[in-house]
Amino acid sequence: MKRWIPTLMTAASLVAILSLACAAEPPAQKPDGAARQNGGANGAPQQGGPATQDGGNGAEAGGIRWLTSWEQARRQAEQQRMPIFIHFTTDWCSWCRKIEQETYPTPVAQAALSGYVPVRLNCTDTESPEGQKCVELLKEFGGSGYPYLVMVTPDKVVLDAISGYVPAEPLAMALDRAKGLYQEWLEFQQWSQTVDRSGYEYAYRSMEINARLGRTDQAAEAARQVLKLDPENRQGHKAAAALALLRQAQTATTTQPATTQQADQMTKWAEVIRTDDPKNEKGVLQHLLVMETLTSLRAFTMSEDPDQRQALLDEAAQSLDELQKVGNLPEQQQVLWAYLGQFRAMLGQKDQAMQAINNAIQAAPQSQLAGQLKAMLDAINQQ
């Protein structure tokens, strides 16, 4: 049985290290010249202004009429029953200007944004009360740099978030997905007013919606109720509950090493999933395999021991092989295979790297990433 040993690196950290997406500029960075004082990339003039608490009628940027106040956006979203799209920016953020100039003006992005209340919060002046509140809100929603794009409900439930530059089509996909989650959240809240909140059905649906929203603590709390109210697993949701508890435990170990007790508990939940959903018929095993692959890849980025690094890549490949056989998560499989291929190439394992990249392309051949992977494959082949 594979022992669950989490590392200190989050999935977001792994993405940043691999640089498969443009990194966001850190909030600690200060304007250091005229280009940043007067504009973004190439000294382009800035549009919009600093975040305020009660805002005006908004500002134009990228063809979008933005509000400039969180409170104003929240009130409008509540009245219109719409999700909120927040663009956190600064005057000196060049990637923010790139999004405003290249992403937002496109028809696909504007169509996807039409179902949102858009608010653009400028966190440049961190010494002012308004700027400090802007940075506090950025951190509250999980951000650490600029640009940071986040889709939230009026009551601050995060639906999705993107750190760094993003082209129009991936942004539109994220916006559409978040919009669907928002409708699910509204329906759940309305339904929850009509049922017994101490019952099994409420516990299970609460676990499911909170897990989909990435609210690990709330999902885990509901999962404990699911296990408590159905100890014999007659409803068949033990694996899903174990996954929610495993995710909470993994999240708890992203800032400090796991204790032996925590590692044992995570190994236990992983074994419950494999026992209760051995062929992924409930759709739970595939998520465990994704987590196991990420764990191995994160550990690879932190290890300096050659033998251990090789073993970690082999473990990741084993999990991905199993995921390829039983899973139905093509986009996640593609990204994970791509990571593995890049790491294999770093170690000079040309044939294994090319096989991993080929697997990544085959996982989602019509995706935007597939084209980039073909170019990566050609580059590896020429080495």
C-alpha positions as CSV (number, residue, x, y, z in Angstrom):
1,M,0.0,0.0,0.0
2,K,1.4,3.4,-1.0
3,R,2.1,5.6,2.0
4,W,0.7,9.1,1.7
5,I,3.5,11.6,2.3
6,P,2.5,15.2,1.5
7,T,5.0,17.9,0.8
8,L,5.0,21.6,1.6
9,M,4.4,22.7,-2.0
10,T,0.9,23.6,-3.2
11,A,-0.4,22.9,-6.7
12,A,-0.2,26.6,-7.5
13,S,3.4,26.6,-6.5
14,L,4.1,23.7,-8.9
15,V,2.4,25.6,-11.8
16,A,4.5,28.7,-11.0
17,I,7.8,26.7,-11.0
18,L,7.0,25.0,-14.3
19,S,6.1,28.4,-15.8
20,L,3.4,26.9,-18.0
21,A,1.5,30.1,-17.3
22,C,2.8,33.6,-16.9
23,A,3.7,34.3,-13.3
24,A,1.9,37.1,-11.5
25,E,3.9,40.0,-10.3
26,P,4.3,40.0,-6.5
27,P,2.5,42.6,-4.4
28,A,5.8,43.5,-2.6
29,Q,7.2,44.9,-5.8
30,K,7.1,48.7,-5.9
31,P,7.2,51.2,-8.8
32,D,10.8,51.8,-9.7
33,G,10.7,54.1,-12.6
34,A,8.7,56.4,-14.9
35,A,7.2,53.5,-16.8
36,R,5.6,52.1,-13.7
37,Q,4.6,55.5,-12.3
38,N,2.9,56.6,-15.5
39,G,1.7,53.3,-16.9
40,G,2.3,49.6,-17.5
41,A,4.2,47.8,-20.2
42,N,5.8,50.3,-22.6
43,G,4.6,53.2,-20.4
44,A,1.0,52.9,-21.6
45,P,-1.4,55.2,-19.8
46,Q,-3.4,53.6,-17.0
47,Q,-7.2,53.4,-17.0
48,G,-9.2,53.3,-13.9
49,G,-8.1,54.4,-10.5
50,P,-7.4,53.2,-7.0
51,A,-9.9,51.0,-5.2
52,T,-12.4,52.9,-3.1
53,Q,-15.1,51.8,-0.6
54,D,-18.0,53.5,-2.2
55,G,-16.8,54.1,-5.8
56,G,-18.3,56.0,-8.6
57,N,-19.8,54.9,-11.9
58,G,-16.7,52.9,-12.8
59,A,-13.9,53.1,-15.3
60,E,-13.3,51.8,-18.8
61,A,-10.5,49.3,-19.4
62,G,-10.2,46.6,-22.1
63,G,-13.6,47.5,-23.4
64,I,-15.2,46.7,-20.0
65,R,-17.0,49.2,-17.9
66,W,-15.6,48.4,-14.5
67,L,-16.9,49.3,-11.0
68,T,-14.0,50.4,-8.7
69,S,-15.5,49.4,-5.3
70,W,-16.0,46.0,-3.8
71,E,-19.0,47.2,-1.8
72,Q,-20.7,48.6,-4.8
73,A,-20.1,45.5,-6.8
74,R,-21.4,43.3,-3.9
75,R,-24.6,45.3,-3.6
76,Q,-25.2,45.3,-7.4
77,A,-24.5,41.5,-7.6
78,E,-27.0,40.9,-4.7
79,Q,-29.7,42.9,-6.4
80,Q,-29.1,41.3,-9.8
81,R,-28.4,37.8,-8.4
82,M,-25.1,37.6,-10.4
83,P,-21.5,36.5,-9.6
84,I,-18.7,39.0,-9.3
85,F,-15.6,39.1,-11.4
86,I,-12.7,40.9,-9.7
87,H,-9.5,42.1,-11.5
88,F,-6.9,43.0,-8.9
89,T,-4.3,45.2,-10.5
90,T,-1.6,47.9,-9.9
91,D,-0.3,50.8,-12.0
92,W,3.0,49.0,-12.5
93,C,1.7,45.6,-13.4
94,S,2.7,44.9,-17.1
95,W,0.8,41.6,-17.3
96,C,-2.3,43.5,-16.2
97,R,-2.0,45.8,-19.1
98,K,-1.5,42.8,-21.4
99,I,-4.8,41.3,-20.3
100,E,-6.6,44.6,-20.7
101,Q,-5.1,45.1,-24.2
102,E,-5.3,41.6,-25.5
103,T,-7.8,39.5,-23.5
104,Y,-10.7,41.6,-22.4
105,P,-11.4,43.3,-25.7
106,T,-12.0,40.0,-27.5
107,P,-15.6,38.9,-28.3
108,V,-15.2,35.6,-26.5
109,A,-14.1,37.2,-23.2
110,Q,-16.7,40.0,-23.4
111,A,-19.5,37.4,-24.0
112,A,-18.3,35.3,-21.0
113,L,-18.1,38.4,-18.8
114,S,-21.6,39.6,-19.6
115,G,-23.0,37.4,-16.9
116,Y,-20.9,39.0,-14.2
117,V,-20.6,42.3,-12.2
118,P,-17.0,43.3,-13.1
119,V,-15.0,45.2,-10.6
120,R,-11.4,46.4,-11.1
121,L,-9.5,47.0,-7.8
122,N,-6.2,48.9,-8.0
123,C,-3.9,48.0,-5.1
124,T,-1.0,50.4,-6.0
125,D,-1.0,52.7,-3.0
126,T,-0.5,50.3,-0.2
127,E,0.1,53.1,2.3
128,S,-3.4,54.5,1.9
129,P,-6.5,53.0,3.7
130,E,-8.1,52.1,0.4
131,G,-5.0,50.4,-0.9
132,Q,-4.5,48.5,2.3
133,K,-8.2,47.3,2.1
134,C,-7.5,46.3,-1.5
135,V,-4.5,44.1,-0.5
136,E,-6.5,42.6,2.4
137,L,-9.3,41.6,0.0
138,L,-6.7,40.2,-2.4
139,K,-5.3,37.9,0.3
140,E,-8.7,37.0,1.6
141,F,-9.5,35.6,-1.8
142,G,-6.2,33.7,-2.0
143,G,-4.2,36.1,-4.1
144,S,-0.5,36.9,-3.8
145,G,0.4,38.9,-6.9
146,Y,-0.9,40.7,-9.9
147,P,-2.9,40.3,-12.0
148,Y,-5.2,38.2,-9.9
149,L,-8.6,37.4,-11.4
150,V,-11.2,35.9,-9.1
151,M,-14.9,34.9,-9.5
152,V,-16.9,35.1,-6.3
153,T,-20.4,35.2,-5.0
154,P,-21.7,38.3,-3.2
155,D,-21.2,36.5,0.1
156,K,-17.5,35.9,-0.8
157,V,-17.6,32.3,-1.8
158,V,-14.7,31.8,-4.3
159,L,-15.9,30.1,-7.5
160,D,-12.6,30.1,-9.4
161,A,-9.4,32.2,-9.5
162,I,-6.6,32.8,-12.0
163,S,-3.1,34.1,-11.0
164,G,-1.2,35.8,-13.8
165,Y,-1.9,36.5,-17.5
166,V,-4.5,34.4,-19.3
167,P,-5.6,34.4,-22.9
168,A,-9.3,34.9,-23.9
169,E,-10.4,31.3,-24.5
170,P,-9.1,29.8,-21.2
171,L,-10.6,32.8,-19.3
172,A,-13.9,32.3,-21.0
173,M,-13.9,28.6,-20.0
174,A,-13.2,29.5,-16.4
175,L,-15.9,32.2,-16.4
176,D,-18.5,29.8,-17.8
177,R,-17.6,27.1,-15.3
178,A,-17.7,29.5,-12.4
179,K,-21.1,30.8,-13.6
180,G,-22.4,27.2,-13.5
181,L,-21.0,26.8,-10.0
182,Y,-22.7,30.0,-8.9
183,Q,-26.1,28.7,-10.2
184,E,-25.5,25.4,-8.3
185,W,-24.6,27.4,-5.1
186,L,-27.8,29.4,-5.4
187,E,-29.9,26.3,-5.9
188,F,-28.3,24.6,-3.0
189,Q,-28.9,27.6,-0.7
190,Q,-32.5,27.8,-1.8
191,W,-33.0,24.0,-1.3
192,S,-31.3,24.0,2.1
193,Q,-34.0,26.3,3.4
194,T,-36.6,23.6,2.9
195,V,-34.9,20.5,4.4
196,D,-33.8,19.2,7.7
197,R,-30.2,20.3,8.1
198,S,-29.4,17.5,10.5
199,G,-30.3,14.8,8.0
200,Y,-28.2,12.7,5.7
201,E,-29.4,14.3,2.4
202,Y,-28.3,17.8,3.6
203,A,-24.9,16.5,4.8
204,Y,-24.2,14.8,1.5
205,R,-25.3,17.7,-0.8
206,S,-23.3,20.1,1.4
207,M,-20.3,17.9,1.1
208,E,-20.6,17.8,-2.7
209,I,-21.2,21.5,-3.4
210,N,-18.5,22.6,-1.0
211,A,-16.0,20.1,-2.5
212,R,-16.8,21.4,-6.0
213,L,-16.2,25.0,-4.7
214,G,-12.8,24.0,-3.2
215,R,-14.1,24.8,0.4
216,T,-12.1,22.0,2.0
217,D,-13.0,22.6,5.6
218,Q,-16.8,22.9,5.0
219,A,-16.7,19.8,2.7
220,A,-14.8,17.8,5.4
221,E,-17.2,18.9,8.1
222,A,-20.1,17.6,6.0
223,A,-18.1,14.4,5.2
224,R,-17.9,13.6,8.8
225,Q,-21.6,13.9,9.1
226,V,-22.0,11.6,6.1
227,L,-19.9,8.9,7.7
228,K,-21.6,9.4,11.1
229,L,-25.1,9.2,9.7
230,D,-24.3,6.2,7.4
231,P,-21.7,4.1,9.2
232,E,-22.5,1.0,7.2
233,N,-22.1,2.9,3.9
234,R,-25.6,1.9,2.6
235,Q,-25.8,5.1,0.5
236,G,-22.4,4.3,-1.1
237,H,-20.8,7.7,-0.5
238,K,-17.9,6.6,1.8
239,A,-15.3,7.1,-0.9
240,A,-16.5,10.6,-1.6
241,A,-16.4,11.4,2.1
242,A,-12.9,10.0,2.4
243,L,-11.8,12.2,-0.5
244,A,-13.1,15.3,1.2
245,L,-11.3,14.4,4.4
246,L,-8.1,13.6,2.5
247,R,-8.2,17.0,0.8
248,Q,-8.6,18.8,4.1
249,A,-5.7,16.9,5.6
250,Q,-3.5,17.6,2.5
251,T,-4.4,21.3,2.7
252,A,-3.4,21.4,6.4
253,T,0.1,20.2,5.5
254,T,0.9,22.8,2.8
255,T,2.5,25.2,5.4
256,Q,4.2,22.7,7.7
257,P,5.4,19.1,7.5
258,A,2.9,16.4,8.1
259,T,3.1,14.6,11.4
260,T,3.3,10.8,11.5
261,Q,-0.3,10.8,12.6
262,Q,-1.4,13.0,9.8
263,A,0.4,10.9,7.2
264,D,-1.1,7.7,8.6
265,Q,-4.6,9.3,8.5
266,M,-4.1,10.3,4.9
267,T,-2.9,6.9,4.0
268,K,-6.0,5.5,5.6
269,W,-8.4,7.7,3.7
270,A,-6.6,6.8,0.4
271,E,-7.0,3.1,1.2
272,V,-10.7,3.7,1.9
273,I,-11.1,5.3,-1.6
274,R,-9.3,2.4,-3.3
275,T,-11.4,-0.1,-1.4
276,D,-14.8,1.6,-2.0
277,D,-14.2,2.7,-5.6
278,P,-11.5,0.3,-7.0
279,K,-12.5,0.8,-10.7
280,N,-13.5,4.5,-10.5
281,E,-17.2,3.6,-11.0
282,K,-18.1,6.3,-8.5
283,G,-15.7,8.8,-10.1
284,V,-13.7,9.2,-6.8
285,L,-10.6,7.1,-7.5
286,Q,-9.6,9.4,-10.4
287,H,-9.3,12.3,-8.0
288,L,-7.1,10.3,-5.7
289,L,-4.8,9.4,-8.6
290,V,-4.5,13.1,-9.5
291,M,-3.6,13.9,-5.9
292,E,-1.1,11.1,-5.8
293,T,0.5,12.3,-9.0
294,L,0.7,15.9,-7.8
295,T,2.3,14.7,-4.5
296,S,5.0,12.9,-6.4
297,L,5.7,15.8,-8.8
298,R,5.8,18.4,-6.0
299,A,8.2,16.2,-4.1
300,F,10.4,15.9,-7.2
301,T,10.8,19.7,-7.4
302,M,11.9,19.8,-3.7
303,S,14.3,16.8,-3.7
304,E,18.0,17.0,-4.5
305,D,18.7,13.3,-4.3
306,P,19.1,11.8,-7.8
307,D,17.7,8.3,-6.8
308,Q,14.8,9.8,-4.9
309,R,14.0,12.1,-7.9
310,Q,14.0,9.2,-10.2
311,A,11.7,7.2,-7.9
312,L,9.3,10.1,-7.6
313,L,8.9,10.4,-11.3
314,D,8.4,6.6,-11.6
315,E,5.6,6.9,-8.9
316,A,4.0,9.8,-10.8
317,A,4.1,7.8,-14.1
318,Q,2.5,4.8,-12.3
319,S,-0.4,6.9,-11.0
320,L,-0.9,8.5,-14.4
321,D,-0.9,5.1,-16.1
322,E,-3.7,4.0,-13.8
323,L,-5.5,7.3,-14.3
324,Q,-5.3,6.9,-18.0
325,K,-7.0,3.5,-17.8
326,V,-9.8,4.4,-15.4
327,G,-10.1,8.2,-15.3
328,N,-12.2,10.7,-17.2
329,L,-10.3,13.9,-16.5
330,P,-8.7,14.7,-19.9
331,E,-7.5,18.2,-19.2
332,Q,-6.0,17.4,-15.8
333,Q,-4.4,14.3,-17.3
334,Q,-2.9,16.4,-20.1
335,V,-1.3,18.9,-17.7
336,L,0.1,16.2,-15.4
337,W,1.6,14.2,-18.3
338,A,3.1,17.5,-19.6
339,Y,4.7,18.1,-16.2
340,L,6.1,14.6,-16.1
341,G,7.5,14.9,-19.7
342,Q,9.2,18.2,-18.8
343,F,10.8,16.7,-15.7
344,R,11.9,13.6,-17.7
345,A,13.5,15.9,-20.2
346,M,15.3,17.8,-17.4
347,L,16.9,14.5,-16.4
348,G,17.9,13.7,-19.9
349,Q,15.4,10.9,-20.3
350,K,14.6,11.7,-23.9
351,D,12.5,8.6,-24.8
352,Q,10.5,8.7,-21.6
353,A,10.0,12.4,-21.9
354,M,8.6,12.1,-25.5
355,Q,6.3,9.3,-24.4
356,A,4.9,11.4,-21.6
357,I,4.4,14.4,-23.9
358,N,2.7,12.1,-26.5
359,N,0.4,10.9,-23.7
360,A,-0.4,14.5,-22.8
361,I,-1.3,15.4,-26.4
362,Q,-3.5,12.3,-26.7
363,A,-5.3,13.1,-23.5
364,A,-6.9,16.2,-25.0
365,P,-5.8,16.6,-28.6
366,Q,-8.1,19.5,-29.4
367,S,-7.0,21.7,-26.5
368,Q,-5.0,24.8,-26.8
369,L,-2.2,23.2,-24.8
370,A,-1.9,20.3,-27.3
371,G,-0.4,22.7,-29.9
372,Q,2.2,23.9,-27.5
373,L,3.0,20.4,-26.5
374,K,3.6,19.4,-30.1
375,A,6.2,22.1,-30.3
376,M,7.8,20.9,-27.1
377,L,7.9,17.4,-28.5
378,D,9.7,18.6,-31.6
379,A,12.2,20.5,-29.4
380,I,12.9,17.4,-27.3
381,N,13.3,15.2,-30.4
382,Q,15.9,17.5,-31.8
383,Q,18.1,17.3,-28.6
